[in-house]
Amino acid sequence: WHCFGCAKGGSIFDFIMEYEHVDFREALEELADLAGVTLQKQTAATPQEKERDQISEIHHLASEYYQYLLTSHAVGEKAREYIKERGVSEKTVKTFGMGYSPNSWDGLSKYLKKKGYSEKILEDSGLVIPSARGGYDRFRGRLMFPLRNHRGHTVGFSGRLLDPEVKEAKYINSPETILYKKGEMVFALDITKGAIQKEQTVVLMEGEFDVLSSFQAGIGNVVAIKGTALTEQQVYLLKRFATKIIFALDSDLAGDHASRRGIEIAERAGLEIHVAQMPFGK
């Protein structure tokens, strides 16, 4: 490949590294997936690669742990009632990998330690918060949404509070880690990218439940930006799958401001831009 605009060029590996802002190993893994090639490791991984692999494994296990508690354990009954009231189907729960974090001090931490992971790597993953009394779970008593990159790998979590009486933030997200960068994350793109490519249109929303309800209603080309700050990285990721973007953010002051700011970024990227006007509600 060669870009006549900036004069960069190179191999397919260079292209993925430049286009997706990843290192050679990640580019190799993505291209191997596309080509159906099984990679054989022949050299020792660097300390950073080992840490990345371990944290990736931890997130996979945590996702399974949370989903089991939501779908199959008595401790998840309250969360099951909540999602039923919100009209979320069992199929949607499985499709989006939803789960439940128990309202306990270190339930996940104990589970992962039994799997052989150290306190240090659990803290580095962002799932465990260090303290003088020993690490405790970041997410407790929350409905859990795994945050997956567009390749379907879980890189973080978002947790929604179930009890409105608790004086905490309604939503909390994983902190930034070696895997998770908030400004690069687009919720549900791993699930909806096929529909987005087919329509060449992406509908941009604020939160997880916006996406879930639209998806269940048959509108599949939807994603959420996890808040109101749309970044250039998110726009250029979406541009890989669509030529048109429809802003369907909340029609409050924050959503309006975010739409205006996002329009500027999307315009610079060359996307066709539309704004959905809500007939009622926020």
Secondary structure in CASP SS format (residue, H / E / C, confidence):
PFRMAT SS
TARGET T0000
AUTHOR 0000-0000-0000
METHOD secondary structure of the structure
MODEL  1
W C 1.00
H E 1.00
C C 1.00
F C 1.00
G C 1.00
C C 1.00
A C 1.00
K C 1.00
G E 1.00
G C 1.00
S C 1.00
I H 1.00
F H 1.00
D H 1.00
F H 1.00
I H 1.00
M H 1.00
E H 1.00
Y H 1.00
E H 1.00
H C 1.00
V C 1.00
D C 1.00
F H 1.00
R H 1.00
E H 1.00
A H 1.00
L H 1.00
E H 1.00
E H 1.00
L H 1.00
A H 1.00
D H 1.00
L H 1.00
A H 1.00
G C 1.00
V C 1.00
T C 1.00
L C 1.00
Q C 1.00
K C 1.00
Q C 1.00
T C 1.00
A C 1.00
A C 1.00
T C 1.00
P H 1.00
Q H 1.00
E H 1.00
K H 1.00
E H 1.00
R H 1.00
D H 1.00
Q H 1.00
I H 1.00
S H 1.00
E H 1.00
I H 1.00
H H 1.00
H H 1.00
L H 1.00
A H 1.00
S H 1.00
E H 1.00
Y H 1.00
Y H 1.00
Q H 1.00
Y H 1.00
L H 1.00
L H 1.00
T H 1.00
S H 1.00
H C 1.00
A H 1.00
V H 1.00
G H 1.00
E H 1.00
K H 1.00
A H 1.00
R H 1.00
E H 1.00
Y H 1.00
I H 1.00
K H 1.00
E H 1.00
R C 1.00
G C 1.00
V C 1.00
S C 1.00
E H 1.00
K H 1.00
T H 1.00
V H 1.00
K H 1.00
T H 1.00
F C 1.00
G C 1.00
M C 1.00
G E 1.00
Y E 1.00
S E 1.00
P C 1.00
N C 1.00
S C 1.00
W C 1.00
D C 1.00
G H 1.00
L H 1.00
S H 1.00
K H 1.00
Y H 1.00
L H 1.00
K H 1.00
K H 1.00
K C 1.00
G C 1.00
Y C 1.00
S C 1.00
E H 1.00
K H 1.00
I H 1.00
L H 1.00
E H 1.00
D H 1.00
S H 1.00
G C 1.00
L C 1.00
V E 1.00
I E 1.00
P C 1.00
S C 1.00
A C 1.00
R C 1.00
G C 1.00
G C 1.00
Y E 1.00
D E 1.00
R C 1.00
F C 1.00
R C 1.00
G C 1.00
R E 1.00
L E 1.00
M E 1.00
F E 1.00
P E 1.00
L E 1.00
R E 1.00
N C 1.00
H C 1.00
R C 1.00
G C 1.00
H C 1.00
T E 1.00
V E 1.00
G E 1.00
F E 1.00
S E 1.00
G E 1.00
R E 1.00
L E 1.00
L C 1.00
D C 1.00
P C 1.00
E C 1.00
V C 1.00
K C 1.00
E C 1.00
A C 1.00
K C 1.00
Y E 1.00
I E 1.00
N E 1.00
S C 1.00
P C 1.00
E C 1.00
T C 1.00
I C 1.00
L C 1.00
Y C 1.00
K C 1.00
K H 1.00
G H 1.00
E H 1.00
M C 1.00
V C 1.00
F E 1.00
A C 1.00
L H 1.00
D H 1.00
I H 1.00
T H 1.00
K H 1.00
G H 1.00
A H 1.00
I H 1.00
Q H 1.00
K H 1.00
E H 1.00
Q C 1.00
T E 1.00
V E 1.00
V E 1.00
L E 1.00
M E 1.00
E C 1.00
G C 1.00
E H 1.00
F H 1.00
D H 1.00
V H 1.00
L H 1.00
S H 1.00
S H 1.00
F H 1.00
Q H 1.00
A C 1.00
G C 1.00
I C 1.00
G C 1.00
N C 1.00
V E 1.00
V E 1.00
A E 1.00
I C 1.00
K C 1.00
G C 1.00
T C 1.00
A C 1.00
L C 1.00
T C 1.00
E H 1.00
Q H 1.00
Q H 1.00
V H 1.00
Y H 1.00
L H 1.00
L H 1.00
K H 1.00
R C 1.00
F C 1.00
A C 1.00
T C 1.00
K E 1.00
I E 1.00
I E 1.00
F E 1.00
A C 1.00
L C 1.00
D C 1.00
S C 1.00
D C 1.00
L H 1.00
A H 1.00
G H 1.00
D H 1.00
H H 1.00
A H 1.00
S H 1.00
R H 1.00
R H 1.00
G H 1.00
I H 1.00
E H 1.00
I H 1.00
A H 1.00
E H 1.00
R H 1.00
A C 1.00
G C 1.00
L C 1.00
E E 1.00
I E 1.00
H E 1.00
V E 1.00
A C 1.00
Q C 1.00
M C 1.00
P C 1.00
F C 1.00
G C 1.00
K C 1.00
END
